[in-house]
Amino acid sequence: MPHFLIEKENIDGNFIRVEEPELLQHLVLALRVKTGETLKFIDREKIVYTTKVLEVSKKSLRAEILESQKSKRELNFKLYLAQSVLKNDAQNLLIANATELGIKGLYPFISDYSAVKEDFIKKRTEKFQKISNESFKQCERADLMQVFEVLPLNEILARFKKENIIIFAERCKNTDITAAMENIDINDDILCITGPEGGFSDREFEKFQNAGLKMVSLGNLIYRAPNAVTAGVSSVISALELKKRGILK
């Protein structure tokens, strides 16, 4: 069952009232919620409320809270993604995948082989956030993924410790995900980086090498860009979980 983000002011004792136009329109007109139905809401403190709808109109919805509990649907570490923006449907799918994976924040950037221009991204940042917010509802994660404004990759890299940056590079053959975990500080922000459909350029690849950044291969298979994000980030999450439990040093 999807859940819907509410603010603390929506809660009055054992009841929740929704009057915010966009959410109300979605619940009443799109989902056609009726009296007696069960709905789930979540607030910004990650408390999930299971409710029973008592009243529905075009102006408001009122529901009784049946139970509440702290959501556990989040990663045990702060994982971010920087990605070279893709075209239309591929980009939308990537955003949905990243949200479902628990990525805390997404940094769009332009690389040498990007198929889109910076102006295109600036116009669509708000839409990217909305796509993520919809996925947030469906996968019931505890917090929203933030989609940042487009930035140069150098500025994104400067926000993270060097040892906490992992680049997925198709031409890298000498570093696996286990080796990439060696010096990572799991208590600080961690950044994964993925390139465009055509991969990183020779110039970018050389720049990463000269900076001593960790580059990890996804193996011998070739993935579509959104699926490469899923495969790469999933492998990082699994390795980080093992590291957090002390199984992987």
C-alpha positions as CSV (number, residue, x, y, z in Angstrom):
1,M,0.0,0.0,0.0
2,P,1.5,3.4,-0.9
3,H,1.9,6.1,1.7
4,F,1.5,9.8,1.4
5,L,3.6,12.6,3.0
6,I,1.9,14.9,5.5
7,E,3.0,17.6,7.8
8,K,2.6,17.7,11.6
9,E,-0.1,20.3,11.3
10,N,-2.2,17.7,9.5
11,I,-2.4,15.7,12.7
12,D,-4.9,16.6,15.4
13,G,-4.8,14.1,18.3
14,N,-5.9,10.7,16.9
15,F,-7.0,12.2,13.5
16,I,-5.5,13.3,10.2
17,R,-7.0,16.0,8.1
18,V,-5.9,16.6,4.5
19,E,-6.7,19.9,2.9
20,E,-3.6,20.5,0.8
21,P,-5.0,20.8,-2.8
22,E,-2.5,18.7,-4.7
23,L,-2.6,15.7,-2.3
24,L,-6.3,16.0,-1.9
25,Q,-6.9,16.0,-5.6
26,H,-4.7,12.9,-5.9
27,L,-6.5,11.0,-3.2
28,V,-10.1,12.1,-4.1
29,L,-10.0,12.5,-7.9
30,A,-7.3,10.2,-9.0
31,L,-7.5,7.4,-6.5
32,R,-11.2,7.9,-5.7
33,V,-10.7,7.2,-2.0
34,K,-13.9,6.4,-0.2
35,T,-15.2,6.4,3.4
36,G,-14.1,3.3,5.3
37,E,-11.0,2.7,3.2
38,T,-7.5,2.3,4.8
39,L,-4.8,4.8,4.0
40,K,-1.2,5.2,5.0
41,F,0.5,8.5,5.7
42,I,4.0,9.4,6.8
43,D,5.4,12.6,8.3
44,R,8.8,14.1,8.1
45,E,9.9,12.4,11.3
46,K,9.4,9.1,9.5
47,I,6.3,8.1,11.5
48,V,3.9,5.9,9.5
49,Y,0.2,6.2,10.3
50,T,-2.3,3.5,9.3
51,T,-5.7,5.2,9.1
52,K,-9.4,4.6,8.3
53,V,-11.1,7.3,6.2
54,L,-14.0,8.9,8.0
55,E,-15.0,11.8,5.7
56,V,-14.2,12.6,2.1
57,S,-15.1,15.7,0.1
58,K,-13.5,17.9,-2.6
59,K,-12.3,20.2,0.1
60,S,-10.9,17.9,2.7
61,L,-10.3,14.3,3.9
62,R,-10.5,13.2,7.5
63,A,-9.1,9.9,8.8
64,E,-8.8,8.2,12.1
65,I,-5.3,6.9,13.1
66,L,-5.5,3.2,13.8
67,E,-1.8,2.7,14.5
68,S,1.5,4.5,14.1
69,Q,5.1,3.3,14.1
70,K,8.6,4.5,13.0
71,S,9.4,3.5,9.5
72,K,12.5,1.3,9.0
73,R,12.5,1.6,5.2
74,E,15.8,3.4,4.8
75,L,19.5,2.6,4.4
76,N,21.8,2.4,7.3
77,F,24.2,4.8,5.7
78,K,24.1,8.0,3.7
79,L,24.4,7.0,0.0
80,Y,24.3,9.6,-2.8
81,L,24.3,9.2,-6.6
82,A,25.9,11.5,-9.2
83,Q,24.7,10.6,-12.7
84,S,25.2,11.9,-16.2
85,V,21.7,12.8,-17.3
86,L,20.0,10.5,-19.8
87,K,17.3,11.1,-22.3
88,N,13.6,11.3,-21.3
89,D,12.3,7.8,-20.4
90,A,15.7,6.4,-19.5
91,Q,16.2,9.3,-17.1
92,N,12.8,8.9,-15.5
93,L,13.4,5.2,-15.0
94,L,16.8,5.9,-13.4
95,I,15.3,8.4,-10.9
96,A,12.6,5.8,-9.9
97,N,15.2,3.1,-9.5
98,A,17.5,5.4,-7.4
99,T,14.6,6.3,-5.2
100,E,13.6,2.6,-4.6
101,L,17.3,1.8,-3.8
102,G,17.3,4.3,-0.9
103,I,19.6,6.9,-2.5
104,K,19.5,10.0,-0.2
105,G,20.3,12.5,-2.9
106,L,20.8,12.6,-6.6
107,Y,23.2,15.0,-8.3
108,P,22.6,15.4,-12.1
109,F,25.7,16.5,-14.1
110,I,26.8,16.9,-17.7
111,S,29.6,14.7,-19.0
112,D,31.5,14.7,-22.3
113,Y,29.1,12.2,-23.9
114,S,25.9,13.4,-22.4
115,A,23.0,13.3,-24.8
116,V,21.3,16.3,-23.2
117,K,22.2,19.9,-22.5
118,E,22.5,21.8,-19.2
119,D,19.5,24.0,-20.0
120,F,17.3,20.9,-20.5
121,I,18.2,19.7,-17.1
122,K,17.6,23.0,-15.4
123,K,14.1,23.1,-16.9
124,R,13.3,19.5,-15.7
125,T,14.8,19.5,-12.2
126,E,11.4,20.1,-10.7
127,K,9.9,17.2,-12.7
128,F,12.7,14.9,-11.7
129,Q,11.8,15.7,-8.1
130,K,8.2,14.9,-8.7
131,I,9.1,11.5,-10.3
132,S,11.1,10.7,-7.2
133,N,8.3,11.7,-4.9
134,E,5.9,9.4,-6.7
135,S,8.3,6.5,-6.3
136,F,8.7,7.5,-2.7
137,K,5.0,6.9,-2.2
138,Q,4.9,3.5,-4.0
139,C,8.0,2.0,-2.4
140,E,7.0,3.4,1.1
141,R,10.5,4.5,1.9
142,A,11.0,6.5,5.1
143,D,12.3,9.7,3.5
144,L,12.3,11.7,0.3
145,M,15.2,11.5,-2.1
146,Q,16.5,15.1,-2.9
147,V,17.2,15.9,-6.5
148,F,19.8,18.6,-6.6
149,E,20.3,21.3,-9.3
150,V,22.7,20.4,-12.1
151,L,26.3,21.0,-11.0
152,P,29.8,20.5,-12.6
153,L,31.2,17.1,-11.6
154,N,34.2,18.8,-9.9
155,E,31.9,20.7,-7.6
156,I,30.0,17.5,-6.7
157,L,33.3,15.6,-6.0
158,A,34.4,18.4,-3.7
159,R,31.5,17.7,-1.4
160,F,32.7,14.2,-0.5
161,K,35.8,12.5,0.9
162,K,38.0,11.1,-1.8
163,E,37.9,7.6,-0.2
164,N,34.1,7.7,-0.1
165,I,33.7,8.2,-3.9
166,I,33.1,5.1,-6.2
167,I,32.9,5.6,-10.0
168,F,31.4,2.9,-12.2
169,A,33.6,2.8,-15.2
170,E,33.2,0.2,-17.9
171,R,36.9,0.1,-18.8
172,C,38.1,-0.5,-15.3
173,K,39.3,-4.0,-14.7
174,N,41.5,-3.9,-11.6
175,T,39.1,-2.9,-8.8
176,D,36.2,-4.9,-7.6
177,I,33.5,-3.7,-5.1
178,T,35.2,-5.5,-2.2
179,A,38.5,-3.6,-2.8
180,A,36.6,-0.3,-3.1
181,M,35.2,-0.8,0.4
182,E,38.6,-0.9,2.0
183,N,39.0,2.8,3.2
184,I,35.3,3.9,3.1
185,D,34.0,5.7,6.1
186,I,30.5,4.3,6.5
187,N,29.6,7.1,9.0
188,D,30.1,9.8,6.4
189,D,28.4,10.6,3.1
190,I,29.2,8.1,0.3
191,L,29.0,9.0,-3.5
192,C,28.4,6.6,-6.4
193,I,29.0,8.0,-9.9
194,T,27.6,6.7,-13.2
195,G,28.2,7.9,-16.8
196,P,26.0,8.4,-19.9
197,E,24.9,5.7,-22.4
198,G,28.2,6.0,-24.2
199,G,30.3,5.8,-21.0
200,F,33.0,8.3,-19.9
201,S,35.4,9.9,-22.4
202,D,39.2,9.2,-22.5
203,R,39.7,12.7,-21.0
204,E,37.3,11.9,-18.1
205,F,38.7,8.5,-17.5
206,E,42.3,9.9,-17.4
207,K,41.1,12.6,-15.0
208,F,39.7,10.0,-12.6
209,Q,42.9,8.0,-12.7
210,N,45.1,11.0,-12.1
211,A,42.9,12.0,-9.1
212,G,43.3,8.5,-7.6
213,L,39.6,7.9,-7.5
214,K,38.1,4.4,-7.1
215,M,36.8,3.0,-10.3
216,V,34.8,-0.2,-10.3
217,S,33.7,-2.4,-13.2
218,L,30.2,-4.0,-13.4
219,G,31.7,-7.1,-15.0
220,N,31.5,-8.4,-18.5
221,L,27.8,-7.7,-19.1
222,I,26.6,-4.6,-20.9
223,Y,23.7,-2.8,-19.2
224,R,21.3,-0.1,-20.3
225,A,22.2,3.0,-18.3
226,P,19.3,2.9,-15.8
227,N,19.9,-0.8,-15.2
228,A,23.6,-0.1,-14.7
229,V,22.7,2.2,-11.8
230,T,20.6,-0.5,-10.2
231,A,23.3,-3.2,-10.6
232,G,26.1,-0.9,-9.4
233,V,24.3,0.7,-6.5
234,S,22.9,-2.6,-5.3
235,S,26.4,-4.1,-5.2
236,V,27.6,-1.1,-3.2
237,I,24.7,-1.4,-0.7
238,S,25.3,-5.1,-0.2
239,A,29.0,-4.5,0.4
240,L,28.3,-1.6,2.8
241,E,25.9,-3.8,4.8
242,L,28.6,-6.4,5.1
243,K,31.1,-3.7,6.2
244,K,28.7,-2.3,8.8
245,R,28.3,-5.8,10.2
246,G,32.0,-6.3,10.4
247,I,32.0,-9.1,7.9
248,L,33.8,-7.1,5.2
249,K,36.9,-5.1,6.4
